Each structure stands twice: as structure tokens, then as C-alpha cells.
Amino acid sequence: MNFTDSLTRREREVTREVTVGKTNREIAGTLFISVNTVQTHISSILKKTGMESRTQLAILTIQNNLLENH
């Protein structure tokens, strides 16, 4: 079990986009959702994973090779 297992499919998509360095606006455009929805997803992701920042989330995602898994 990894730290992304508790995330929804959409939250995993947002995590992937954060990890490749996209801004909230870029993520919104890629996933066809609003910037506010992106912000809501990121807040939920950080809360569920116990992370403090999107940078910490991206580093852990890369370290655990989770981009390819979801």
C-alpha cells in the first residue's frame, strides 16, 4: 500500500500533474476543471496523505515511482 491508495482517481490525476510541475491553472486546463476545483483537490490530497506542501507531495511521488502506477 502506498500513500496514494486513499486518493480518488481524480486526486491521483491532480497529483500526477502537480508532480510534473504544472500550476493550478495549467492543471485546470489539462483536466477540464476549474482552478477552484484544483485547489480543493490539492487540499484534500495534502490532508489525506499528511503532506504539508505540493513540493513534498511531488518529491514523495517521484521517490516512490508513483507516476507510472496510476
C-alpha positions as CSV (number, residue, x, y, z in Angstrom):
1,M,0.0,0.0,0.0
2,N,1.3,3.4,-0.9
3,F,0.3,6.9,0.2
4,T,-1.9,7.5,-2.9
5,D,-4.1,4.4,-2.3
6,S,-6.6,6.6,-0.4
7,L,-6.9,9.1,-3.2
8,T,-9.7,9.1,-5.8
9,R,-8.9,8.7,-9.4
10,R,-9.2,12.4,-10.0
11,E,-6.9,13.2,-7.0
12,R,-4.3,10.8,-8.4
13,E,-4.6,12.7,-11.8
14,V,-4.1,16.0,-10.0
15,T,-1.1,14.5,-8.0
16,R,0.5,13.5,-11.3
17,E,0.1,17.0,-12.7
18,V,1.5,18.6,-9.6
19,T,4.4,16.2,-9.8
20,V,5.3,17.3,-13.3
21,G,5.3,20.9,-12.1
22,K,2.1,22.3,-13.5
23,T,0.4,25.3,-11.9
24,N,-3.1,25.1,-10.7
25,R,-4.3,27.0,-13.8
26,E,-2.4,24.5,-16.1
27,I,-3.8,21.6,-14.2
28,A,-7.3,23.0,-14.6
29,G,-6.8,23.3,-18.3
30,T,-5.4,19.8,-18.7
31,L,-8.2,18.2,-16.7
32,F,-11.0,20.5,-17.8
33,I,-11.9,21.6,-14.3
34,S,-11.9,25.0,-12.6
35,V,-8.9,26.4,-10.7
36,N,-11.0,26.3,-7.6
37,T,-11.7,22.6,-8.0
38,V,-7.9,22.0,-8.5
39,Q,-7.3,23.9,-5.2
40,T,-9.9,21.8,-3.5
41,H,-8.4,18.6,-4.8
42,I,-4.9,19.6,-3.7
43,S,-6.1,20.5,-0.2
44,S,-7.8,17.1,0.1
45,I,-4.8,15.3,-1.3
46,L,-2.5,17.0,1.3
47,K,-4.9,16.2,4.1
48,K,-5.3,12.6,3.1
49,T,-1.6,12.0,2.6
50,G,-0.4,14.0,5.6
51,M,1.8,16.2,3.4
52,E,2.5,19.8,4.1
53,S,3.1,21.1,0.6
54,R,2.7,20.3,-3.1
55,T,6.5,20.1,-3.3
56,Q,6.6,17.4,-0.6
57,L,3.9,15.6,-2.4
58,A,5.8,15.7,-5.7
59,I,9.1,14.5,-4.2
60,L,7.4,11.6,-2.5
61,T,5.5,10.7,-5.6
62,I,8.8,10.7,-7.6
63,Q,10.8,8.8,-5.0
64,N,8.1,6.0,-5.0
65,N,7.8,5.9,-8.8
66,L,4.1,6.5,-8.5
67,L,3.6,8.5,-11.7
68,E,3.6,5.3,-13.8
69,N,1.3,3.3,-11.4
70,H,-1.8,5.4,-11.7
